[in-house]
Amino acid sequence: MTTTVPRILIVGGGYAGFYTAWKLEKLLGRGEAEVTLVDPLPYMTYQPFLPEVAAGEIEPRHVVVGLRRHLKRTTVIAGKVTGISHATKTATITPIAGDETFEQGYDQIVVTAGAVSRTFPIPGIADNAIGLKTIEEAVAIRDRLTSNFDKASVLPAGPERDRLLTVVVVGGGFAGIEVFAELRAYASSLLKQYPTLAFDDTHFHLIEAMGRIMPEVSQKTSEWVLADLAKKGAFVHLDTQVKGAVDGVIELSTGEQLPTDLIIWTAGVMANPTVVRGSDLPVEERGRIRTRPDLRVGTDEEIVEGAWAAGDVSAVPDLSGGGVGGFCVPNAQHAVRQGKLMAKNLVAVLRGEEPKQYNHKNLGAVAGLGLYNGAFQSGNIALTGLIAWFAHRGYHGLAMPTWERKFRVIGDWIQNFVHGREVVSLEAVQKPRAAFEEFAARPRPAAPAADAPAPAEKKAEPVAAK
């Protein structure tokens, strides 16, 4: 008699997906289940470190965790899940190479496809703005700003130099404020390398549609951050919307125009629409998969057997009472803890046990605002300045998955403290064939005609003996 090994399919290799697979490998016995993870990227990105990557404080490869390196017993498929038919328990996978899709069967499916940047139909945004959800975007931001300093350093004062040295960040949440403050600090450090440029030549603007920034912290802490940014020459436009960004000119609802070469979009996220719309799993009004407190898909009245969800793609009830609209907010803190519990609950169900409910009270919010500066809020406790910066690095340094990654990140911090941050742009790597194509396109000397006489051979003259 043969027994079928349960097949677990994990859709997405972000926080929740990676931690689910990582924990399953520790909990499952040999041959107890087959685990497959599908993601187009070969790594998980630790997104809280993206602002520091953009500011040149951490080496980009050190904030990503290789899936194949750390998931030894999980089958990793490089592709996207573009359809889920839970009725037949099959998923449609589109691999990153080739045009042929294929079907993957499963017994238990874990949907952790994460979120994507939420954009609005604003003219020019899609063509000119850069998001901050991926490591590639953080690297592009760092290289763009550094290259713009190189270009501006050889230009006379005027509109073109101002445009190159103007940075606009859209969105006043944690991600927007952190990258805004980090880039402001990075630009100030760059000025030491460019004697032809002055502090007043750089212009930093943050646009926020609401009347305040950082809703995760208290009003008092938010106001402290605003005052600190103002002292550093950064401008925050509250109650202001972006109306257009055509040809790199930001048009604001106030009528102001800001010519810029670097627009960073951090104005919210939305559940991965490709996975959500391509599945037959229940979805709530905000486009997230309906999820129970025990992380099974469904409601209190009805369970979708064999289906689980966690992270930004899911609507998980916040039993602690601290969520938004009764649900857990889409952040790394929840995704990591949900992924760990997901693995435990999956194993429990496979073994005929009852799953546990997810009940995690938010530990607080911590933000890095440039070297030696930060903000921390936990309940009524608020810290700012150097001590909050230490709290920021301490928390995220410990939260970074795997000791190997922790040591690499901490090593970068030590190197920067001793030698200073790296200020070289590698923007050319985005077009690696540019130099080759330029050389190949140069005209070459005409080849000699076939009937042309060969050049006379020059005879060596004897050397007189001394």
N, C-alpha and C positions, 0 to 999 in steps of 0.2 A: 504493500500500500504506500503510495507517494503522497506527501503533503506539500501544498503550495506555499511558498514563502511569500508573505505579504510584500507588496511593492508600494513604496512611499515615493511620491513625486513632489519635489519642492520647486515651486515656480518663483524664481528670483533669488539672487545671491547677495542681497543687501544685508543690513543688520539682522533682521528677523530670520531671513532664510539661512544665512551663514551660521548664526548661533543655533538654529534648530538642527541643522546637519551636524555641526560640531558636537553638540550635546548628545545627539542620537548615537554618534559613534562611541561615546563613552558609556551610554546606558544599554545599548542593544548587545546581546550576546552574538557570537559568531553564528551566522546562518539564520538569525531570528527574523531578519527583514532585509530587503534590498532597498537602498536609498539612492535616488537619482535627483540631481539638482540641475536646473536649466537656467542659464543666464548668458546673454551675449558677451559679457565681459568676463575675463578670467580672474577677476579679483573683486573683493568687497572694499569700498572706500569708507574710511572713517571721516565722515563729513564735518564734524566739529573742528577738524584741523585745516579745512580748506582755506579759511582766511589767513592762517599762518603760512600756508604754502604760497598763497598769492603775494604775501609780503616777504617771501624769501627766507623765512625762519626755519622751515622744515623742508628737507629733500622730498620731492613729490612721491617717489616710489616707496618711501618709508611710511606713508599713511594709507597704503593699500595692503590688503591681506590676500595673498595668492590662494585661490580656491583649491587648486590641485595640490599645492604644497602642504596645506594644513588639513585637507579632507582626504585622508588616505583610504578610507573604506567607502567613499561616496563616488558614484559615477557622475562625472561632470559633463554636461552637453553644452557646447558653445552654440547657442541659438536663442530664439525668442518663442515663447508660447503665445500663439496668435489665436488660439481657440480652445475652449474647455467644454466638453460635453459630459457633464457629470452623470447624465442619464445613462450613458454607455460606458462611463469611466474611461474616457480617452481624452488625450490632449493633442492638439495639432501644434507641431514644432516646426519653425522655419529656421534652418541652420544659417550661420553667418556666412557660409560659403556654399554656392550653388543655389539653384532656384527650386529644387524639389523639397516640398514639405513632407513630413511623415507623421504617423500617428504613434503615440506612446500610451500604452495602457497603464493603469494604476489601480490600487485598492484603496489607498489613502492619498488625498491631494492636500498640499499645504500651499496656500496662495500668499506669497510675501513679495509681490512684484513692486512694492514701493510706490513712490510718487514722482511726478515730473513737474517742471516749472509751470505755473499757471500764467498764461499770457492773455492779453486782451486784444481786441482788434484795433490796436493803435498803429497808425501809419508809421512804418520805418522801424518798429521795435524788432520784428522778426529778422530784418535785414542787418541791423546794426548793433543790437544789444548782445551781451554775453551773460549767460546764467551763472549760477554757482551751486550746481548739484553734482558735478563730476570733477575728477582730478584734472582732466584735460582743460576744463574751463578755468580752474584756478591757475594752472600753468600759463594759459593764454593771457590771463589778466596780468600776471607778473611780467611776462615777456613784453606785452604791449606797452605797459607803463615804463619799463626800463628802456625799451627801444625809443619811445617818445622823448625821453630825456636826452638820448643820444642825438636825435634829430633836432630837438629844440635848442641844444647847446651851440649849434652852428648857424642858427637863424637870428636875425635882428629882432628886437622887440616889435610886436605887432600882432594882428589877428591870428596868423597861422601858428605862431609860437604859443599864443594863449590857448588855441584849440588843442594843441598837442599836450599841454600841461593842465587840461581841465578834465576832471574825473567826476562822473555823475553816477550815483547809486540810487536805484529806485526800490523803495521798500524799507521801512523802519523797524522791522522785526529784529530778532537776534542776529540772523545771518547778515542782514543788510548793515546793521550797526557795527558788527565785528569787522567785516571786510572794509567798511568805510574808515573805521578808526585805524585798522592795521595798515591800510594803504596810505593814510595821511602820515602815519609814523614812518613808513617805508620811504615815502617821497622826501620827508625831512632828512632822513639819513642819506639819501642819494645826493642831496645838494652838496655834500662835502666833496663829492667826486666831480662836480661840475661848477668850476669857479665863475663861469659866464652866466649862471642862473642864480636867482635869489629866491628867498622864501615867498615874497609877494608875487612871483611869477607863477606860482602853483595855485590852482583853484579847485576846491573840493565841495561838491553839492550833493546833499541827500534829499530825495523827494519822498514825502510821506503823505498819503491821502487823509489819514486820520489826524486828530488833534494832539496826539502824543506818540512817542516811540516806545518800543520794548514793552508791550502789554503784559509780559510775563513777570515784570518787577513792579514795585510800588511806584506811585507817582513821584515820591521824593527821590528815589534812586534814578528814575527816568530823567528828572530835572537836573540831577547832578551830572549825568552823562551828557546832556545837552550843554550845560555850562562848561564842562571839560572840553568838549569838541569845539565850542566857540573860542576858548582860550588858545586852541591849536590852529586857529584860522580856518576851521571847517564850517560850512553853512548848512543848516538844516531847514528845509522848507516844509512846515506843517500845514495841514488842511490844503494841500496842493496836489493837483493831479497832472499827469503827463498826457498831453493832447496829441503829440506827434514827435517823431524822431527821424524825419526825412533828411537824408544827406548829412547825418550826424549833428543836426541842430535840434536840441530838445526844446519843445514848445510847452510851456506850463500854462495851467488854467489861470494864472495871475497875469498872463500876457508876456511874461519874461521869456527870453530865448537864450539858450546856453549852447554855443557851438562846442563840440567835444569830439574826441577821437576814442573815448572809452566810456561806454554805457554798460553798467552792471545791473542786471534785473534780478531782484530777490523778492518780488511782490507776491509771495504765496506759492503754494503747491497744490496739486490735485492728484487723486489716485490714478495710477497708471491706466489710461483709457483703453489701451490695446487689449489688456487682459480682462478688464471689467466688462467692456462691451462685447468681447468675444466669448463670454462664458454664459452658461445658463444658471449660474449661482445667483441667489437673491441679492438685490442692490438697494440701498437706501437712497433718500432724496439728494444727498450730496455726492452721489456717484461712488460710494464705497460699499464693499461687500458686507452684508449684515452678519454680524458675528456675536456669539454669546459670550458671557463672561468666562466660560471655560475654553474659549478660543475655537469652539466648533462653529461652523457656519450655521446660521439659522436664528431663531428667536426663542424666547422663553417657552413658547407654546409648541414650537416645532424645530426639530434638529435635522439638518441635512447630513445624514450618516456618511462618514468617509471624507468629509470636506472640512478643512481648517483654514483659518486666515489670521494674519497678525501684521503689525506694522502700519505704515501709512496707507496701505490699500484697504484696510479694514476699519469698520466702525465697532470698536470694542467698548462696551459700557464701562465707565469709570466708577467703580464701586467705592472709591475713596471720597467721592463727592467733589473732587477738584478739577474735573474736566470741563470742556466747553460743550454746552448742549447735552451734557450727560455722558459724553464719550471721551476717551483718552485722546489727548492732543497728539498730532503727528510729530514726534520727536524721537531722537536716538535713545533716550532713557527708557521710554516705553517699549520701543522695538526690540532692544536687547533683552529686556526682562521677559517680554512676551515670547521671544524665540526660545529662551531657556525653559520656560514653563510649557511651551508647546511640545518640546521634545519629551518632557516628563509625562505630559498628558497623553501623547501618542503612545508611548510605551505602556502606560497604564491601561489604555483601551485595548491594545493588542494582547495584554495579559489578563483581560477580563476584569480590570479594576475601574473605579470611578475617577474621572479627571477632576482636577481642582480648579477653582475659579481664580482669575487674575485680579488681584487687589493690591495695587501698589500706589502708595502716596508719593507724589512728586517730591523729590529731595530738595528741589530748589532750582534756581537758574544761575549760571555763571558765564560771564563773557570776558574775553580778552580784548582790550582796547589799545593794543600796541604794547611795546616792551615796557615792563614794570608798571602796567596800569590795567585795571580791570574793574568789574562790578559783579557782586554776588548778592543773591536774594534767596532766603529760605524762610518762609513764613514772615514773621515780623523782624527777623534778623537780616540786616543789610550791611554789606561791607563794600568799600570802594578803595581804589588806589592800589598800592603795592600788595597789601595783604590779600585783596581779592584776586590780583593777578597770580599770586602763589596758589590760591585756592583753585583757580582755573586750570593752571598747569598740573597741579597735583591731582585733581579729579580726572582730567582727561588723560593724563599720563598713565594712571592706574586703569582707566576704563578701556584703553587701547587693547584690543584682543591679541593674545599670544605674547609671551615674554620676549621672543625674538623681535617683534615689532616695537615693544616698549623700549628695549635697549637701543634700537636704532633712533627712535624719536628723541629719547633723552640724550643720546650721543650728539644729535644735531643741536640741541639746546646748549650743551657744553661747548661744542665747537664754536657756535655763534658768540657765546659769552667770551671766549678766549680770543677768537680771530675776527669776530664781526660777521654779519650775514653776507651771503653771496649776492653780488649786485650785477652779475653778467646776464644779459639777455640771450636766450637761445631761440628767438623767434624764427630764425631761418630754418629751424628743424621742421617747421610746419610745411615748408616747401623745399625738401632736401635736394630736389633735382634742378633747382633754379640756377646754381652756378654751373652745373654740367651742361644744361641746355644753352646757357649764354655762351659758353666756350664752343659748344658744338655748332652754334649758329654763326660763328665768326667766319668771314670769307677766308679761304685758304689760297696760298700762291698757286698759280696755274701750273700744272704738270708740264714738263718739257715735251715738245712734239716728238713723235716717234722717229722722224728723219733728221732730227737736230743732231749736230756732231757732239760727241761726248767731250766734256771738258778735258783739256790737256792734263796729262798726269805730271805732277810736279816731282822732279827727281831730287832725291836727297843729295846734298853737296857733301863732299868729304870733309872730315874734320881734321884740321892740321894737328900733327903731333907736337906736343910741347917739348 
